[in-house]
Amino acid sequence: MDLAKLLEYLKERTDILVKLSYLVLGLLFAYDALLLDKTPAHTWIEHFPGFWSIFGFGACVIIILVSKWYGKLGIMTREDYYDN
Amino acid sequence: MITDIWIHPTAVLLLGVLLMPVFRGQARPVFLLTVPILAFGAVLTMSQGIYAEYQFMNWELVFGRVDRLSLVFAHIFTLFCIIATLYGLHVRENGQLMAAWTYVAGSLGVTFSGDLLTLFVFWELMAFSSVFLVWYRRTDESISAGFRYLLVHGFGGVVLLAGIVIHYNTTGDLSFGQFNVAEPTLAIYLIMIGFILNAAAVPLHAWLPDAYGAGTFMGSVFMCAFTTKTAVYVLARGFAGMEILIILGVIMALYGVVYAVLENDHRRLLAYHVISQVGYMVAGVGIGTQLAINGVVAHAYAHILYKGLLFMGCGTVLYMTGKNKFTELGGLYKKMPWTFVFTLIGGLSISAFPLFSGFVSKSIIVYASFDDHLYWAAFLLTLASAGTFLHTGLKVPYFIWFGKNNCSQETWDKAKDPGWNMMTAMAIASVLCIFIGIYYPWLYNMLPYPIDFQPYTAYHTMEVMQILLFTALGFFLYLKKITPEPTIAIDMDWFYRKGARRFMALAKNPVEATDTFWGEVYRRVGLAALMGSAKKTVDFDTKGIDGVVDGSAYGVMKIGKNINRTQTGNIQEYLGAGVFLALIVAAYVFFYYF
């Protein structure tokens, strides 16, 4: 099997993959909101429709924005900072 | 008394280290694989009990405490030693593998030790052997990183030893077991600090990305498995239920994630995720229930495999292309497709994707924290797991193998999948990651306590899938924001890299002035008078100055002066001074308390 060719094949079809991914995201959200049995939930807030979808997206955005904000405070610096 | 025939895997590996130079040519690879396999065999065949007890002076030393907790750690340590040795099989320098095996031997020695003194000896063996895995890279950066690594671990070792000595002095007990964490004494805190320094707990963590980013391509594969996980083992054995560890663990889990966003070096990024993942384990130790400890052990086991796999994948990129920065890589999927797939499997495992190993282990710890009504910890750990996928599952594969191609022509030409041994090692680790994710009872049956936990419930699987896939959505929407930049991020190591330098600059003038003043005094008073008073000076020095060393201005001045010398001297003296200082502090504590 030529793995590089397979990856190339997939990459050329990025558009379809992106559409498929959105479909999967939509289905996940819908399944959580409509069908999923939420009795094993630990807290009341998890009963909110699509809670973990929102949590996942929110977590990702918060991590990126907070980290970048922190980095720009002066934590990120030039590469030769420690050189004499 | 040796009660039964019991072969210490440490002895197997150390014997292997001694014999390694004898085997050359075609016998060498066979020998290199046989020794760790024998060590693994020794672990598989041993039965529970206490072995290799010796009386040394007044102390009862136990080299072989074999129970379910030590067995499962020894199992993964020796198994991973086989995989990592296979990965570095083509490395021609014997020294590098000798250092690696000695390091693994130290880690196994800690695992089986039943008393604190034996533990300490093997603990130090680990630090002093693993530093060579950094030095063998032979760049200026790695030489300095190695010295910093030694100094930090030297400090940790002294704190640990001080804790052990005070603990022995107050309780008369050297055995290593669960400490009284409900009423921790000073000694218990010192021992804990020694342990959590090796677990890379914030703020004592900066040595980890510093050293693992600077290590050889093979060295970092070994290092990422043993130091932190040995620390997790001793914490799980001694500090289950120590509540401060929950807070520390959650901070670690989040801290690693934040720094991983800022990181441009792929192995340093992975190193920050070691801190993050070990954070889950430390938090689990803090929760301390049987379920949580099972989670800690399971996660440590899974972690060694997937983190090793990730370090192998990124180590391969470094080895083949010579590049460690995202801003000098990209688009390599055509050239290194298999390395990509293996690294992706590691990334999916660490992110706890269903059907991969992290899913069946991390879930236990998060569930245990929900179970213990620690909702804040549970939600923050879940938040950190989104960050794990964001970096290790998305950022690393995307910016090395896809994304904008930043490769120079030279990098591009050099890039290809590595030789058979590195490929096989990564393949074995990948298969194990998936195997554990699917057939999880195999792992659960090795855990120290009985476990009745089902990771694949509809609710939990849906929860994780939503978190991870919506994290992926965020990643692609914020792709511009997260694109690596050619910078470094300042961490706690600033204090001993830059801060120390500033302190020296400040201290230099007064210290030099005093130095000159005393030089002048000696010259004027004359040699004869000096000779006459020499004995008195020595007495004064030992009894007067050293006796009140912590309060005396003379003591501080002398130390300042000596530090000034070490700073200007060459680097071997620097190391010598570090070891010497550690010995003096150790001796001081020893004689003070005995």
Boltz contact constraints between the chains, C-beta under 6 A:
constraints:
  - contact:
      token1: [A, 3]
      token2: [B, 337]
      max_distance: 6.0
  - contact:
      token1: [A, 4]
      token2: [B, 334]
      max_distance: 6.0
  - contact:
      token1: [A, 4]
      token2: [B, 337]
      max_distance: 6.0
  - contact:
      token1: [A, 7]
      token2: [B, 333]
      max_distance: 6.0
  - contact:
      token1: [A, 7]
      token2: [B, 337]
      max_distance: 6.0
  - contact:
      token1: [A, 25]
      token2: [B, 469]
      max_distance: 6.0
  - contact:
      token1: [A, 28]
      token2: [B, 465]
      max_distance: 6.0
  - contact:
      token1: [A, 28]
      token2: [B, 466]
      max_distance: 6.0
  - contact:
      token1: [A, 32]
      token2: [B, 462]
      max_distance: 6.0
  - contact:
      token1: [A, 36]
      token2: [B, 462]
      max_distance: 6.0
  - contact:
      token1: [A, 40]
      token2: [B, 459]
      max_distance: 6.0
  - contact:
      token1: [A, 42]
      token2: [B, 370]
      max_distance: 6.0
  - contact:
      token1: [A, 52]
      token2: [B, 463]
      max_distance: 6.0
  - contact:
      token1: [A, 52]
      token2: [B, 466]
      max_distance: 6.0
  - contact:
      token1: [A, 52]
      token2: [B, 467]
      max_distance: 6.0
  - contact:
      token1: [A, 53]
      token2: [B, 466]
      max_distance: 6.0
  - contact:
      token1: [A, 53]
      token2: [B, 470]
      max_distance: 6.0
  - contact:
      token1: [A, 56]
      token2: [B, 386]
      max_distance: 6.0
  - contact:
      token1: [A, 56]
      token2: [B, 466]
      max_distance: 6.0
  - contact:
      token1: [A, 56]
      token2: [B, 467]
      max_distance: 6.0
  - contact:
      token1: [A, 56]
      token2: [B, 470]
      max_distance: 6.0
  - contact:
      token1: [A, 56]
      token2: [B, 471]
      max_distance: 6.0
  - contact:
      token1: [A, 57]
      token2: [B, 470]
      max_distance: 6.0
  - contact:
      token1: [A, 57]
      token2: [B, 474]
      max_distance: 6.0
  - contact:
      token1: [A, 59]
      token2: [B, 383]
      max_distance: 6.0
  - contact:
      token1: [A, 59]
      token2: [B, 386]
      max_distance: 6.0
  - contact:
      token1: [A, 60]
      token2: [B, 386]
      max_distance: 6.0
  - contact:
      token1: [A, 60]
      token2: [B, 390]
      max_distance: 6.0
  - contact:
      token1: [A, 60]
      token2: [B, 471]
      max_distance: 6.0
  - contact:
      token1: [A, 60]
      token2: [B, 474]
      max_distance: 6.0
  - contact:
      token1: [A, 61]
      token2: [B, 474]
      max_distance: 6.0
  - contact:
      token1: [A, 63]
      token2: [B, 257]
      max_distance: 6.0
  - contact:
      token1: [A, 63]
      token2: [B, 387]
      max_distance: 6.0
  - contact:
      token1: [A, 64]
      token2: [B, 478]
      max_distance: 6.0
  - contact:
      token1: [A, 64]
      token2: [B, 481]
      max_distance: 6.0
  - contact:
      token1: [A, 64]
      token2: [B, 482]
      max_distance: 6.0
  - contact:
      token1: [A, 67]
      token2: [B, 258]
      max_distance: 6.0
  - contact:
      token1: [A, 67]
      token2: [B, 261]
      max_distance: 6.0
  - contact:
      token1: [A, 71]
      token2: [B, 262]
      max_distance: 6.0
  - contact:
      token1: [A, 75]
      token2: [B, 489]
      max_distance: 6.0
  - contact:
      token1: [A, 75]
      token2: [B, 490]
      max_distance: 6.0
  - contact:
      token1: [A, 76]
      token2: [B, 262]
      max_distance: 6.0
  - contact:
      token1: [A, 76]
      token2: [B, 487]
      max_distance: 6.0
  - contact:
      token1: [A, 76]
      token2: [B, 489]
      max_distance: 6.0
  - contact:
      token1: [A, 77]
      token2: [B, 490]
      max_distance: 6.0
  - contact:
      token1: [A, 79]
      token2: [B, 488]
      max_distance: 6.0
  - contact:
      token1: [A, 82]
      token2: [B, 497]
      max_distance: 6.0
